[in-house]
Amino acid sequence: MILELHLKRTSGGEGVLVWDTETGELAGFEAEAITKKAEADRKRGFSQNSITGLYAEGDPFHDPAVMGVLLSDLAFTLPEQILKYMPEPEPGIDEKDCGDVKIIY
């Protein structure tokens, strides 16, 4: 399935990332940076958001939950196509625990 993800960085900047979930190919907005992180996460077998503790095992090139965690770790606001696959946050993590850092789902 080919998804057009409308991504927005919390620090500014937005665009469309085209993701083929079958081949794993990424093109468009921030594709190079996302591919680099996805390759590293695939090697270790999981993606984790370092602030919220969200964690998902698997291949980010083919699994929407893993891609969602990866994108949230890179400070993107997640579009609906990814949000519905997101794992639940770690118990006890909420915005108060993160200080000035906004939790992004």
Secondary structure as UniProt FT lines:
FT   STRAND          2..9
FT   TURN            10..11
FT   STRAND          14..20
FT   TURN            21..23
FT   STRAND          26..28
FT   TURN            29..30
FT   HELIX           31..44
FT   STRAND          46..48
FT   TURN            50..52
FT   STRAND          55..57
FT   TURN            60..62
FT   HELIX           64..73
FT   TURN            74..75
FT   STRAND          76..77
FT   HELIX           80..83
FT   TURN            84..85
FT   TURN            91..92
FT   HELIX           95..98
FT   TURN            99..100
//
